[in-house]
Amino acid sequence: MSSHSFRNIGQTSLRGKRRVGDPMKDYDALPAPLRNWLGQAALPWSPASARRVWKKAQTKGLSIEETLSSLSHAETKTLQRDKFATRPIQNSPA
């Protein structure tokens, strides 16, 4: 088997990670704006990763819109590292 994954997330050169706990319960506990953003995200974010970026931005005093923008920026940076990404990712307004 090759070094990249072919699960239901498509072809990617990014490394997958094992999850611990109940991801659906963790997802349901996220703030509504964050859950809505995750619903349109290009990557399969874990609730823990999304919550970490959310809390960091909120701690800095960012608004919800600025926080969602920081999530989009983090996602874009990750996608730029994926050698299988074939088209530029455009951030949609929050």
C-alpha positions in Angstrom: 0.0 0.0 0.0 1.3 3.5 -0.8 2.0 6.2 1.7 -1.2 8.2 1.0 -4.7 7.4 2.1 -7.7 6.4 0.0 -10.4 6.3 2.6 -13.6 8.3 2.2 -11.6 11.6 2.4 -10.3 11.2 -1.1 -6.7 11.1 -2.3 -4.4 13.1 -0.1 -0.7 13.2 0.9 -1.6 14.5 4.4 -1.1 12.0 7.2 -4.2 10.7 8.9 -4.6 10.5 12.7 -6.4 8.1 15.0 -9.2 9.6 17.1 -10.0 8.8 20.7 -13.4 9.2 22.4 -16.8 10.0 20.9 -16.3 12.4 18.0 -20.0 13.0 17.5 -20.5 13.9 21.1 -17.5 16.2 20.9 -18.9 17.7 17.7 -22.3 18.3 19.2 -20.7 20.2 22.1 -19.1 22.8 19.7 -20.5 26.3 19.3 -23.1 26.5 16.6 -21.0 28.9 14.3 -18.1 26.5 14.5 -20.4 23.5 13.6 -21.8 25.4 10.7 -18.2 26.2 9.5 -17.2 22.6 9.8 -20.2 21.6 7.6 -18.6 23.5 4.7 -15.0 22.8 5.4 -12.8 21.2 2.8 -10.9 19.0 5.3 -12.3 16.5 7.8 -11.5 18.5 10.9 -11.6 16.7 14.3 -13.8 18.4 16.9 -10.7 18.7 19.1 -8.6 20.5 16.4 -11.4 22.8 15.5 -12.1 23.6 19.2 -8.4 24.3 19.7 -8.2 26.9 16.9 -11.6 28.4 18.1 -10.5 28.8 21.7 -7.1 30.3 20.7 -8.8 32.9 18.5 -11.5 33.7 21.2 -8.8 34.1 23.8 -7.2 36.7 21.6 -10.5 38.6 21.7 -11.4 37.9 18.0 -15.0 38.2 16.9 -16.9 35.2 15.6 -16.3 36.3 12.0 -12.6 36.8 12.7 -12.4 33.4 14.4 -14.0 31.7 11.4 -11.6 33.5 9.1 -8.7 32.2 11.2 -10.1 28.6 10.7 -10.3 29.2 7.0 -6.7 30.4 7.0 -5.5 27.4 8.9 -7.3 25.1 6.5 -5.9 26.9 3.5 -2.3 26.5 4.9 -2.9 22.8 5.4 -4.3 22.3 1.9 -1.3 24.0 0.4 0.9 21.3 1.9 -1.2 18.5 0.2 0.6 17.6 -3.0 -2.7 16.1 -4.4 -4.6 19.4 -4.1 -5.0 20.5 -7.7 -6.8 23.8 -7.5 -6.5 26.8 -5.3 -8.8 27.0 -2.3 -10.9 30.1 -2.0 -12.2 31.2 1.4 -15.9 31.8 1.5 -17.2 34.7 3.6 -18.3 33.6 7.1 
